[in-house]
Amino acid sequence: MIAPSPAGRDRPANVRALSAKDEWEETMIPGSFSYHRPASVADAVKLLSDLGEDARPLAGGHSLVPMMKLRLATPAHLVDLHGIAGLKGIRRDGNNLVIGAMTTQHDLLASDEVGKSVPILNEAALLIADPQVRYRGTIGGNVANGDPGNDMPALMMTLGATYRLEGPGGAREVAAAEFYQGAYFTALEPGEILTSISVPVPPAGHGYAYEKLKRKVGDYATAAAAVVLTMAGDKVATCTIGLTNVHETPLLAADAANAVIGTSLDATSLKNAAAAAEAIMSPAADARGPVEYRKHVGGIMVTRALQRAAANTK
Amino acid sequence: MNDMTPTREQRTAALEGMGCKRKRVEDIRFTQGKGNYVDDVKLPGMLHGDFVRSPHPHARVKKIDDSEALKVPGVLAVITAETLKTVNLAWMPTLAGDVQMVLADGKVLFQNQEVAFVVATDRYAADDGINKVVVEYEPLPPLIDPFKSMDADAPVLREDLAGKTSGAHGPRKHHNHIFEWTVGDKELTDAAFKKAEVTIKEMISYHRTHPSPLETCQCVCSFDKIKGELTIYGTFQAPHVIRTVVSLIAKLPEQKIHVIAPDIGGGFGNKVGAYPGYICAAVASIVTGKPVKWVEDRIENLTATSFARDYHMTTEIAATKDGKVTGLRVHVLADHGAFDACADPSKWPAGFFNIVTGSYDFPTAHLAVDGVYTNKAPGGVAYRCSFRVTEAAYCIERAMDILAQKLNMDPAELRLKNFIKSEQFPYHSALGWEYDSGDYHTAMRKMMETTGYAALRKEQAEKRAAFARGETREIMGLGVSFFTEIVGAGPSKNCDILGIAMFDSCEIRMHPTGAGIARMGTKSQGQGHETTWAQIIATEIGIPADNIQVEEGNTDTAPYGLGTYGSRSTPVAGAAIAMAARKIKAKAQMIAAYKLEVHEDDLEWDIDGFRVKGLPEKFMSMKDICWAAYNSVPPGMEPGLEAVSYYDPPNMTYPFGAYLCVMDIDVDTGVYKVRRFYALDDCGTRINPMIIEGQVHGGLTEAFAIAMGQEIRYDETGNVVTGSFMDFFMPTAVETPHWETDFTVTPSPHHPIGAKGVGESPNVGGVPAFSNAVNDAFSFLGSTHIQMPHDYWRNWKAAKELGAVA
């Protein structure tokens, strides 16, 4: 008989790469891992670089921890970012809103600055999961994880946001629109951490809407569309449209946006926009519905978001 | 009389007896996180077990290699079917007369079937061990569609049954056939159809779903080698039955088995049967000499233990052209998965599905049920319903709507025309039941008046016209449902489980100070027994409910009973409680007569004590009688004040209700909104109206979930695609509609307090109300029947197929 390990934590790590579900498992108990809590971005970067691909940064943990419980992710090391001062907070920097990566969805909702200058973030944050998750879940984790189901990535693309990535080679800025390469594949290099997001503040009086169809609280979108636009008289002057969970990455629907610019959102142009958006969607069939349905409602979300955005311009 | 003397009303109120909205006493601990559940049980040296499960729905198991697993720190043992064979426990009997593999014996027959049990010092080590067990499989073709199960070339699933041409319920027609069960007069029914003016026929499916209690199935088994005693803490809805089953299959003397069901976090039928986890934990404890805990996780719960429904009901009604029903013919294809593990009373392979004539006066009916095997999880349990009653109610309520549509009649009007009339009770149904009491017309009319049914129909007509004109993309449906349940299993003449008659029991012991303890053979899983059982006793013997401690779940202390499921607790144990209380009262009357120096016939009961007739000042309270029972009983009488009653009910009880769902559906997205839901329940005498309301809210929420999206779905290769709460629809408070509740009271004539049971009515009546609302919404576009579940995409698909969406 082998002596029990007191907390079950000091056994050799079960090291496997993320998503390498090479053998059948049915479990809700994570494997062993080592826990690190660096006090600075530099320390975190060093840990992640030294430990290599066996290490994962931990933000709110609401994507990573469930995957660890299913052993779809079996990192040997977790590098918790909660001990790093300065990764949290929302500040106005000229015409940009700069949001620290460890800012929670709840912090976004509680921020007057967000409500005033980029209200669509507020609207979308309210549609993410439930209050308990929003107290823990961070905006950095939401955008950096590369999960096509997450709401914030398409929003960041729509708003033209850039991400600040800090790694062994220093810091760099990457546009949200350039960041997503595939499901769970992003521009993040080994050892890099997304530390903040810079969102250009849309012009005063802009119209916005995030339309998300979901089956229930806590669900990912069956399809969702983000719209930010400005009007000149009764015509659309500028328009950007982002799409959530209808492709392996978030999408910018440029053709759909072009289809309504210069129009008064009449029935034909709305129909053209929906069709243009649907043309770039390639959702997976799942319990939310077959491909045809998810594309169809994706088009409806675009239409509804356009109409609501136009209606709330000031 | 001075001002301090309580009035009769105050004395009655002080008892908090029947009819009182007494607050749930168990909630004091539940709402403070102080409940004591199985996972709170932590015994010294306790080990943890967990399962290696099959990825394949159908495969031969070529080899199980546990050598690497045994090297994992903390892993102590890996139990396989070969281990279990040494104690003759590789297979276990099911409650339905079938046998079931405890661990894969040569083959696996459903995805996530238990293959090996890893025992370790903690749950993490157990799961690390699971990862290191290497199982070699040879995949076999899976059989997923029950309609193909009896094809000539269908794969043979149950090799253990090779050559067996009959099973527990008669002849088998095919190697994947389990039973055929027929009820009713076929000839008479066929004749009724032959001369019918109008007939309808529809295949109505009730999809596979799962009871999914928040607390999953779990146990702690502790075998004491010195005493030869096995203690099992478990999530058991029927702890006494579990003790007997363990005794029979493990060949342990029954007095050496102690089964304790502590607080249970919901059961809904999931926790009636016996599962491989219980057997493996017990064997592991015997093998290791240590207590062993097994706790099912969510995926395991949804995919391996006890699904519900999966009934495919080809339904025909014969009627006159003015809407009088003349015959009912139903054929059910019942998918039981890999093993028939229903938890029905022994003689009822399809439960009480022969309640399918519902609330209507069918002169003749015929029912045939074929049970089949498929490569899916075993079961067929009663998910918040009496055995197969939800399926039956859905079948007939949907079929009545289909008939109404064909006759161009209002569905409420068709029901009113065919209801069993109040003067026909006790009513003998064409399929063999004796309905105890009912007043269906009153309930239905009350529903229609309260909801403004006629105005809603008018609004619907206007909305349909507006839809046709292209002014709205929303359609409106009214879902009428009128159900009759059959609960309270059951009379020993027709109900037993493994040969044990389905009585229930109560023991009451009064203490000298006017307090007492009462124990029952039932087991609350959230129903609030600690509250309501005390209320029955309070009214019966005049002791405040607060002074009665209710205790269930420990087989060493509670009298034998068959447990809590199928809404049987109030009809059966509730009666035993009243009968035990009346024995207490009878002895109390003798003591009071002695103390008041009168003949007992000169006493009359007065709320909380006995009074001498005509002498209002001569009164002895029950509290004082309790004291006297311990110091001054009449000469020749034994001291003490306690009683036990075992109640064998003379009949089932038949609760009923009238429900209405008002729903709006956006055809472009399929998104529905339940605008209104009205539920009128008649459960006979009402013990605690607040608990009834809570039961109705809970049952309606489950009905809503089932009808609108909750399903256990397999893809064509046998993978479960709804194995977590992300995809298995579990509504939150946000999705759940507002419930309007109402009631009528038609007491059961044969029950001591007239109560019928209510816990499951809302699930039984709710599902057809939701489904009828969806179907009613689409009917004007030309549909007859749309199968459940009615989730968004399927509503859109229906709209598309009906041409309402481009």
Interface residues (C-beta under 8 A of the other chain):
Chain A: M1 I2 P4 S5 G8 R9 R11 N14 E23 W24 E25 E26 T27 M28 I29 P30 G31 S32 R71 D130 L213 R215 K216 V217 G218 D219 T222 D286 A287 R288 G289 P290 Y293 H296 V297 I300
Chain B: D50 R53 S54 P55 V72 P73 G74 V75 L76 N112 T121 D122 R123 Y124 A125 A126 D127 D128 I130 N131 D297 R298 I299 E300 T303 D668 T669 G670 V671 G709 R713 V721 T722 M726 D727 F729 M730 P731 T732 V734 E735 D791 Y792 W793 W796 K797 V805
